[in-house]
Amino acid sequence: MFNSICTFPLPSDLLAQAVHPNTPLLALGLASGHVQLQQLPFLPDDLNPKSKAKSPSTTGYGTIETIWRTRRHKGSCRSLAFSANGDHLFSAGTDGIVKFATTQTGQVAGKIAVPRYAIPPMATAQSASNLCVNPAQSKVLTLFGHSALHIYDLRNNSTLQNAKPQQSYNPHDDYISSLTPLTPSENSTSGFSRQWFSTGGSTVAVTDVRKGVIHQSDDLGEEVLSGTVIGDRCVAGGEKGTLRRWEGGVKGLTEGIDRKTTLQK
């Protein structure tokens, strides 16, 4: 169904990647702490919608160029995300630092440390391997690691000079394994959902960026490793190969209406 068209060697293990929202750029985060930005081959339609030229994947003449590469974190880089307009790149590492850089140059414009109260007493900043960043549109940066969820308003803190989050919540008793925005309602004027579906430990939850945690499920009986949102459906995947689906977004979660499917081993 899918054919590999090239192989790109890397000096250490690849742990994170992000695709630019507008142009063929790919950011890579490595186990060595390095972050690098790759220029992918332009397709003919990227340059000229009326072009009849063959794509690089067909001709074999496309190349992947490294625009910049830098040691961004002392530990490994675990998460990458572009801002909504693609002008900036966020990176998070096991050193407990989130950095904010200009996409084209890679120059760091700001950084913050994970709030210490977000890390359990027996853990260290270096063990915060679940740390991730999720910019939503260009206004909100959501940072989560272990059981804490932190929200930064980028409108008044565009370079992350203020390290204190506007809001902090704990939707799960254990670590957070995934975070996905719910589909905005038809009445939304911003197109941005204020509610987020998360998985962590053995529960799923919904958090409102203004109101806090509005729902946490009962214990599902297994470790919940991933989650996503498809339309008004929330889907979570468990360690036993179980997929659970809730219809109707928050209402379905609150009423406990779920369908469970066990995948074959």
C-alpha positions as CSV (number, residue, x, y, z in Angstrom):
1,M,0.0,0.0,0.0
2,F,2.8,2.4,0.9
3,N,6.3,2.2,-0.7
4,S,9.5,3.7,0.9
5,I,11.0,6.2,-1.6
6,C,14.1,7.0,0.4
7,T,16.1,6.3,3.6
8,F,17.5,9.2,5.6
9,P,20.3,8.2,8.1
10,L,20.4,9.8,11.5
11,P,23.3,9.9,14.0
12,S,21.1,8.7,17.0
13,D,17.6,7.3,17.6
14,L,14.6,9.4,16.4
15,L,12.2,10.1,19.3
16,A,10.1,13.0,18.0
17,Q,9.1,14.6,14.8
18,A,6.8,17.4,13.5
19,V,5.6,18.5,10.1
20,H,5.4,22.2,9.2
21,P,1.8,23.3,8.6
22,N,2.5,25.2,5.4
23,T,5.7,24.2,3.8
24,P,7.6,20.9,3.3
25,L,9.7,21.1,6.4
26,L,10.3,18.3,8.9
27,A,11.7,18.8,12.4
28,L,13.4,15.9,14.0
29,G,14.2,15.3,17.7
30,L,16.9,12.8,18.6
31,A,17.9,10.8,21.6
32,S,21.2,12.8,21.7
33,G,19.3,16.0,22.5
34,H,19.8,17.4,19.0
35,V,17.0,19.0,17.0
36,Q,17.3,19.4,13.3
37,L,15.2,20.9,10.5
38,Q,15.0,19.2,7.1
39,Q,13.8,20.7,3.8
40,L,11.8,18.1,2.0
41,P,11.6,18.1,-1.9
42,F,9.0,20.4,-3.3
43,L,6.3,18.8,-5.3
44,P,5.4,20.5,-8.6
45,D,2.1,21.7,-7.2
46,D,3.9,23.4,-4.3
47,L,5.7,25.7,-6.8
48,N,3.2,26.0,-9.6
49,P,-0.4,24.6,-9.5
50,K,-0.4,24.4,-13.3
51,S,2.9,22.6,-13.5
52,K,2.9,19.2,-15.3
53,A,6.3,18.2,-14.1
54,K,6.8,14.9,-12.4
55,S,7.3,14.8,-8.6
56,P,10.7,14.1,-7.1
57,S,9.4,10.8,-5.7
58,T,8.8,9.7,-9.3
59,T,12.0,11.0,-10.9
60,G,14.3,10.1,-8.0
61,Y,16.0,13.5,-8.2
62,G,14.6,15.0,-5.0
63,T,17.0,15.7,-2.1
64,I,16.5,16.2,1.6
65,E,18.5,19.2,2.9
66,T,19.4,20.0,6.5
67,I,18.6,23.6,7.2
68,W,20.0,23.6,10.7
69,R,21.0,21.2,13.5
70,T,21.8,22.0,17.1
71,R,22.1,20.4,20.5
72,R,18.9,21.7,22.0
73,H,18.6,19.6,25.2
74,K,21.0,18.1,27.7
75,G,18.9,15.0,27.8
76,S,17.0,13.5,24.9
77,C,14.4,15.5,22.9
78,R,11.0,13.9,23.5
79,S,8.5,16.2,21.7
80,L,8.3,18.8,18.9
81,A,5.5,21.0,17.7
82,F,5.2,24.0,15.3
83,S,3.1,27.0,16.1
84,A,-0.1,27.3,14.1
85,N,1.5,29.6,11.5
86,G,4.7,27.6,11.5
87,D,7.0,30.5,12.4
88,H,8.2,28.9,15.6
89,L,9.2,25.5,16.8
90,F,8.7,24.2,20.4
91,S,10.8,21.4,21.8
92,A,10.7,19.5,25.1
93,G,13.4,17.3,26.5
94,T,14.0,15.0,29.4
95,D,16.1,17.8,31.0
96,G,12.8,19.3,32.0
97,I,13.2,22.3,29.6
98,V,10.8,23.6,26.9
99,K,12.5,25.8,24.3
100,F,10.9,28.1,21.8
101,A,12.9,28.8,18.6
102,T,12.5,30.6,15.2
103,T,11.8,28.0,12.6
104,Q,14.1,29.3,9.8
105,T,17.1,30.0,11.9
106,G,16.8,27.6,14.9
107,Q,17.7,30.5,17.2
108,V,16.2,30.1,20.7
109,A,13.8,33.0,21.6
110,G,12.7,31.8,25.0
111,K,12.6,28.8,27.3
112,I,10.8,27.6,30.5
113,A,11.5,24.9,33.0
114,V,8.8,22.4,33.9
115,P,7.3,23.6,37.2
116,R,8.9,21.6,40.0
117,Y,5.6,20.7,41.6
118,A,4.7,18.9,38.4
119,I,7.3,16.3,39.1
120,P,6.6,13.6,41.7
121,P,8.9,13.6,44.8
122,M,10.7,10.4,43.8
123,A,11.3,11.6,40.2
124,T,13.8,14.0,38.7
125,A,13.5,16.4,35.8
126,Q,15.6,14.0,33.8
127,S,13.0,11.3,34.2
128,A,10.2,13.4,32.8
129,S,10.0,11.4,29.6
130,N,6.3,12.0,29.1
131,L,6.8,15.7,28.7
132,C,5.1,17.1,25.5
133,V,4.0,20.3,24.0
134,N,0.9,21.0,22.1
135,P,0.4,24.6,20.7
136,A,-3.2,25.2,19.9
137,Q,-3.7,27.8,17.2
138,S,-1.2,30.6,18.1
139,K,-2.6,31.5,21.5
140,V,-2.2,28.6,23.9
141,L,0.8,26.4,24.7
142,T,-0.3,23.3,26.6
143,L,2.5,21.4,28.4
144,F,2.0,18.1,30.1
145,G,4.2,15.7,32.0
146,H,3.5,13.2,34.7
147,S,0.1,14.1,36.1
148,A,0.2,17.9,35.6
149,L,-1.3,19.9,32.7
150,H,0.0,23.5,32.3
151,I,-1.4,26.2,30.1
152,Y,0.5,29.2,28.9
153,D,-1.2,32.1,27.1
154,L,1.2,33.1,24.2
155,R,-0.7,36.3,23.5
156,N,0.9,38.0,26.5
157,N,3.9,35.7,26.8
158,S,5.0,35.1,23.2
159,T,8.7,34.4,24.1
160,L,7.9,32.4,27.3
161,Q,9.7,35.0,29.5
162,N,7.1,34.4,32.2
163,A,7.8,30.8,33.4
164,K,4.6,30.7,35.5
165,P,1.6,29.0,33.7
166,Q,-1.7,30.8,33.6
167,Q,-3.4,27.6,34.7
168,S,-2.4,24.2,36.0
169,Y,-4.6,21.1,36.4
170,N,-4.3,17.5,37.4
171,P,-6.7,15.4,35.2
172,H,-5.1,12.1,36.2
173,D,-3.6,10.6,39.4
174,D,-0.7,9.2,37.4
175,Y,1.2,10.4,34.3
176,I,-0.6,11.8,31.2
177,S,0.0,9.7,28.1
178,S,-1.9,11.7,25.5
179,L,-3.7,15.0,25.1
180,T,-6.1,15.9,22.2
181,P,-8.4,18.9,21.7
182,L,-12.1,18.1,21.3
183,T,-13.8,19.2,18.1
184,P,-14.9,22.8,18.5
185,S,-18.7,23.3,18.8
186,E,-20.7,24.9,15.9
187,N,-21.2,28.0,18.1
188,S,-17.4,28.5,18.5
189,T,-16.3,31.9,17.1
190,S,-12.6,31.2,17.5
191,G,-12.5,27.7,15.9
192,F,-10.5,26.7,19.0
193,S,-11.8,24.1,21.4
194,R,-11.3,25.0,25.1
195,Q,-11.8,21.3,26.1
196,W,-9.2,18.6,25.9
197,F,-9.5,14.8,26.0
198,S,-6.6,13.1,27.8
199,T,-5.5,9.6,28.8
200,G,-3.3,8.7,31.7
201,G,-2.8,5.8,34.2
202,S,-6.0,3.8,33.9
203,T,-8.5,6.7,33.3
204,V,-9.6,9.1,30.6
205,A,-10.5,12.7,31.3
206,V,-11.8,16.0,29.8
207,T,-10.3,19.3,30.9
208,D,-11.6,22.8,30.1
209,V,-8.8,25.4,29.9
210,R,-10.9,27.8,31.9
211,K,-13.0,25.6,34.2
212,G,-10.5,22.8,34.9
213,V,-11.1,19.1,35.0
214,I,-14.8,18.6,34.1
215,H,-14.8,14.8,33.9
216,Q,-12.6,11.8,34.9
217,S,-13.6,8.3,34.2
218,D,-13.7,5.4,36.6
219,D,-10.8,3.0,36.6
220,L,-10.8,1.2,33.2
221,G,-8.9,-1.8,34.5
222,E,-5.8,-1.4,32.3
223,E,-3.2,1.2,31.5
224,V,-4.5,3.7,28.9
225,L,-1.6,4.5,26.5
226,S,-3.1,6.7,23.8
227,G,-6.1,8.6,22.8
228,T,-7.5,10.6,19.9
229,V,-10.7,12.5,18.8
230,I,-12.6,11.7,15.6
231,G,-15.5,14.1,15.1
232,D,-17.6,13.8,18.3
233,R,-16.0,10.4,19.2
234,C,-13.3,10.0,21.8
235,V,-11.1,6.9,21.3
236,A,-8.6,5.4,23.8
237,G,-6.2,2.5,23.4
238,G,-5.2,0.3,26.3
239,E,-2.2,-1.9,27.1
240,K,-4.2,-5.1,26.5
241,G,-5.0,-4.1,23.0
242,T,-8.4,-2.7,23.9
243,L,-10.0,0.2,22.0
244,R,-12.7,2.1,23.8
245,R,-15.0,4.6,21.9
246,W,-17.3,7.2,23.4
247,E,-20.0,8.8,21.3
248,G,-21.1,12.4,21.8
249,G,-17.9,13.9,23.2
250,V,-18.1,15.1,26.8
251,K,-21.8,13.9,27.2
252,G,-20.9,10.4,26.1
253,L,-17.9,10.3,28.5
254,T,-20.0,11.6,31.4
255,E,-22.8,9.1,30.8
256,G,-20.3,6.3,30.4
257,I,-21.5,5.3,27.0
258,D,-18.6,3.3,25.5
259,R,-18.0,0.6,23.0
260,K,-15.1,-1.8,23.6
261,T,-13.2,-3.7,21.0
262,T,-10.2,-6.0,21.6
263,L,-7.7,-6.1,18.8
264,Q,-6.1,-9.5,17.9
265,K,-2.6,-10.1,19.2
